[in-house]
């Protein structure tokens, strides 16, 4: 296997080197290499994201856009959720399943170009989708970020995904610093269903996924598409035999239903709608607590309940709702669109296989056995977002070679709530600092003081103009102003252009400013939790902005991040069978919001009294404290040809992205404490939380009823910090480059029935081994690059009715 991996890696480097030096490179093209198209079929696709012009063409846009058809993934793909599907297709997209990261284990975060998950805007059918209520507190990726739960949308419901790899805040508003992902849902007639099964080669992590879609005609020309899916993913565990830890995939069960459709109302007028709901039950494992003979008894365990130690389980009921209703109509030559979108996400925690050690210790001191309840309602949180949009657009053909004018407005209202858990999940009944620790082990419940019910609103207006200056030169300009009720106003702009240098070469570039409003979750999240630092438990408070602890530390009010984006690209399309793109980019972000390092009585004595009163050892805050610079390149290439009696489609996608912290801006009260505010470890999470390089090389071959796929995915190196740090003589954790491969074979019994068998991570590749006392999750390696599950097998049966 080692020899084969080296051979694959050398081949991949050779191909990417060739792409990098090719003098002429191509525009946005389909990253789908669907085998059912003839080898000479045009790769031009239709797109909406990044343009408000009707019938815009992806290959003519001045912006880099990936058009990803996911129909093949729904029918034959070995990845059963959207985040993992896109991670194996789009080179600039990253999503890694966490383990040992508390609530972050329950939702897969996703990001573009190495930035945070809340710096990528997600749309559904062109309308803003809500983020989750969760703030990621642990894990290598997206620490301190919120994000959008892509896995709440079933792959079977999706027609295509468009990835705009460019800053677009001037067009779409907050969060679009790294780019925009637009998910287009199906509304085609007909029915199809699939059943997928997978499991890891060691026998765990069994995953069952029945899914079905049916498009039904409404009236003469209307249609409603209905998708239903049920997820049943088993827990996996990579801990050593005899180790009480559970390290691996979260257990997930639950149904998802999505409706998407439209009803024409004469002419070009139509009513459209989307409604989706997912109810997910998820369970992840916390750190293990030791048994009799260790310091965990009675501090974190009871000899009467778990004499050999135990693993608490963090469970959550996740409810995700998304809906849009809108009307498009014609006013003369103007296109008008009025819509109302609503999104809601909540997570309600219950902790099982646990105890409140203070309750058990009090029971023991009172003459009892030392018993506590073993399950607690730990509270939770919710986030809702209601967005009203009114948009107008018109194409004028009497100016230059034509100009498209669009303008509109948006009103958005958001609400964030934290719910307290039952008293036993957080209280300390035998006295703070004595005997057993209070709260449910694994995840202390939210306290009454954490309760939050906060809202804000924003109002925005924009103008977007796309001009065909000549038949070769296109220019796009956009300006947008927004006002937020909690921090004020912001103004952004964008200028983009493309020039057709020849029939095969297109030049493109853009300049833009952007912003990201601090999420309500970052502003108001409040919690006390237990972290394990080099294996030693430490109670930590994450103090809300504007609260007593944050004010005592002099943490100022959060404000928006601002950005400047620059892109420059080439496209090359010499024929209908081959195309390439290359885009250089730079993203400068000022006042970036990050989760601070840990402050305690030793490194910041001013907080000693506050921390003692709370019975915790450390405190963290969200703060606008750094500036960053991200530079990189995206390269894609697609080719189709006849080979023997069949057809071969090849796709290469490569992203290299480097983020650097250029400045640490400490508030006046924290001057001199910059190393605590942003420690070396926290800096590396920001700069290298994801691999700086990712490349995907896919071969699809079709011959008669047979089709095969071989996909190589290469991840570059990463360096992450350790708990002890280099100052203590402990080197940083270096994760070497790794190359994985997926393969699948499909047999079509007829036009409506297919069976696929395949292997993911064929070479059973795992991240570089580290000192478990120094990793973030206490295991041999963190969930970096492609995760830690290893090789898996899958089968999928697809049927069209």
Secondary structure, DSSP 8 states (H G I E B T S, - for coil): -HHHHHHHHHHHHHHHHHHHH-SS---S-B----TTS-TT-----B--TT--STT-BGGG-SS-EEEEE-HHHHHH-S--SHHHHHHTT-TTEE----SSSGGGGSS---EETTS-GGGEEEEETTEE----S----SSSSSTT-----GGGS-GGGEEEEEEE-S--HHHH-TTTTSEEEEEEE---SEEEEEEEEEEETTS---EEEEEEEEEEEETTTEEEEEEEEEEEE-----S-TT-----S--EEEEEEEEEEEEEE-STT-EEEEEEEEEEEEEEEEEEEE--TTSTHHHHTB-TTT-TT-EEEEEEEEEEEEEEEEEEEEEETTEEEEEEEEEEEEEEEEEEES--BHHHHHHHHHTTS-----S-EEEEEEEEEEEEEEEEEEEEESSSTT-EEEEEEEEEEEEEEEEE---GGGT--TT-TTSSS--SBTTS----GGG-EEEEEEEEEEEEEEEEE-SSSEEEEEEEEEEEETTTEEEEEEEEEEEEE-SSSEEEEEEEEEEEE---HHHHH--EEEEEEETTEEEEEEE--TTSHHHHHTT------EEEEEEEEEEEEEEETTEEEEEEEEEEEEEEEEEE---B-TTT-GGGHHHHHHHT-SEEE-EEEEEEEEEEEEEEEEEEEEEETTEEEEEEEEEEEEEEEEEEE---GGGTT-HHHHT-HHHHHHHHHSS-SEEEEEEEEEEETTEEEEEEEEEE--EEE--SS-GGGT---EEE--EEEEEEEEEEEEETTEEEEEEEESTT--------TTTSSSSSSS-S-TT-S---EEEEEEEEE-
